[in-house]
Amino acid sequence: MEKPANVNQTYRDIYWLRYLTTLIMPTAQDRLLHFGGYICRSWNEWHPDGPMQLQTFDIVYFTQPTLPEGERGEIQQRVIWQHRCR
């Protein structure tokens, strides 16, 4: 997976950016559970029939350290939540 040219453009607005960045906090378990439920409901409402129904998914957090100009840090990923839709 490649990093987007402008990461900020991948968020709907500043409110989503703020909310999503709170999901990596150690105390975010309840938020992750509710966010996972929201993703299941939203996806499955848009794909009501057939094999496209969402059943499980992972929320993955990507980071890349900022290094001096000319150097590029390695992109790291970490699964912060595994969700099962009901």
VENMO-V405283 format. One record per residue. RES is the residue in three letters. PHI is phi in radians with two decimals (999 if undefined). PSI is psi in degrees with one decimal (none if undefined). NEAR is the number of other C-alpha atoms within 8 Angstrom. Layout:
BEGIN
res=RES phi=PHI psi=PSI near=NEAR
res=RES phi=PHI psi=PSI near=NEAR
END
This chain:
BEGIN
res=MET phi=999 psi=135.9 near=2
res=GLU phi=-1.74 psi=148.7 near=3
res=LYS phi=-1.23 psi=134.8 near=5
res=PRO phi=-1.08 psi=152.0 near=6
res=ALA phi=-1.06 psi=-40.2 near=4
res=ASN phi=-2.29 psi=99.9 near=6
res=VAL phi=-1.05 psi=-37.0 near=8
res=ASN phi=-1.05 psi=-28.7 near=5
res=GLN phi=-1.29 psi=-8.7 near=6
res=THR phi=-1.46 psi=-7.2 near=7
res=TYR phi=-1.77 psi=142.3 near=9
res=ARG phi=-1.04 psi=-45.0 near=7
res=ASP phi=-2.86 psi=-179.1 near=6
res=ILE phi=-1.11 psi=-30.6 near=7
res=TYR phi=-1.19 psi=-41.1 near=6
res=TRP phi=-1.16 psi=-40.6 near=9
res=LEU phi=-1.01 psi=-48.6 near=10
res=ARG phi=-1.09 psi=-44.9 near=8
res=TYR phi=-1.09 psi=-49.4 near=8
res=LEU phi=-1.13 psi=-32.5 near=8
res=THR phi=-1.26 psi=-19.2 near=7
res=THR phi=-1.35 psi=-14.8 near=8
res=LEU phi=-1.23 psi=-14.5 near=10
res=ILE phi=-1.54 psi=-6.2 near=9
res=MET phi=-1.21 psi=145.6 near=6
res=PRO phi=-1.04 psi=-23.8 near=5
res=THR phi=-1.62 psi=13.7 near=5
res=ALA phi=-1.62 psi=12.5 near=10
res=GLN phi=-0.98 psi=-44.7 near=8
res=ASP phi=-1.12 psi=-42.3 near=7
res=ARG phi=-1.10 psi=-40.1 near=8
res=LEU phi=-1.12 psi=-40.4 near=10
res=LEU phi=-1.06 psi=-48.0 near=9
res=HIS phi=-1.20 psi=-39.0 near=8
res=PHE phi=-1.12 psi=-41.1 near=8
res=GLY phi=-1.05 psi=-42.7 near=10
res=GLY phi=-1.08 psi=-39.9 near=9
res=TYR phi=-1.09 psi=-44.9 near=8
res=ILE phi=-1.07 psi=-44.9 near=8
res=CYS phi=-1.04 psi=-50.4 near=11
res=ARG phi=-1.08 psi=-47.2 near=8
res=SER phi=-1.09 psi=-48.8 near=8
res=TRP phi=-1.10 psi=-47.6 near=10
res=ASN phi=-1.24 psi=-25.3 near=11
res=GLU phi=-1.21 psi=-34.7 near=7
res=TRP phi=-1.39 psi=-18.8 near=6
res=HIS phi=-2.27 psi=69.9 near=9
res=PRO phi=-1.18 psi=-24.5 near=7
res=ASP phi=-2.29 psi=158.6 near=6
res=GLY phi=1.53 psi=-167.0 near=6
res=PRO phi=-1.31 psi=-4.2 near=4
res=MET phi=-1.48 psi=-0.3 near=7
res=GLN phi=-1.11 psi=131.1 near=10
res=LEU phi=-1.38 psi=130.0 near=9
res=GLN phi=-2.04 psi=-42.0 near=8
res=THR phi=-2.50 psi=154.5 near=8
res=PHE phi=-2.84 psi=162.3 near=8
res=ASP phi=-1.96 psi=144.7 near=9
res=ILE phi=-1.77 psi=121.0 near=9
res=VAL phi=-2.00 psi=132.5 near=9
res=TYR phi=-1.80 psi=127.1 near=9
res=PHE phi=-1.91 psi=138.9 near=8
res=THR phi=-2.35 psi=154.7 near=7
res=GLN phi=-2.55 psi=119.5 near=8
res=PRO phi=-1.13 psi=147.5 near=8
res=THR phi=-1.53 psi=123.1 near=6
res=LEU phi=-2.07 psi=169.8 near=7
res=PRO phi=-0.99 psi=154.0 near=5
res=GLU phi=-0.92 psi=137.2 near=4
res=GLY phi=1.64 psi=-17.5 near=4
res=GLU phi=-1.83 psi=147.9 near=6
res=ARG phi=-2.23 psi=122.1 near=7
res=GLY phi=-1.33 psi=153.6 near=8
res=GLU phi=-1.30 psi=136.6 near=6
res=ILE phi=-1.32 psi=127.8 near=8
res=GLN phi=-2.00 psi=146.6 near=7
res=GLN phi=-2.26 psi=148.6 near=8
res=ARG phi=-2.53 psi=128.0 near=7
res=VAL phi=-1.31 psi=120.2 near=9
res=ILE phi=-1.80 psi=-11.5 near=9
res=TRP phi=-2.80 psi=137.2 near=8
res=GLN phi=-2.05 psi=122.5 near=9
res=HIS phi=-2.06 psi=140.4 near=10
res=ARG phi=-2.02 psi=123.5 near=7
res=CYS phi=-1.32 psi=147.6 near=9
res=ARG phi=-1.65 psi=none near=3
END
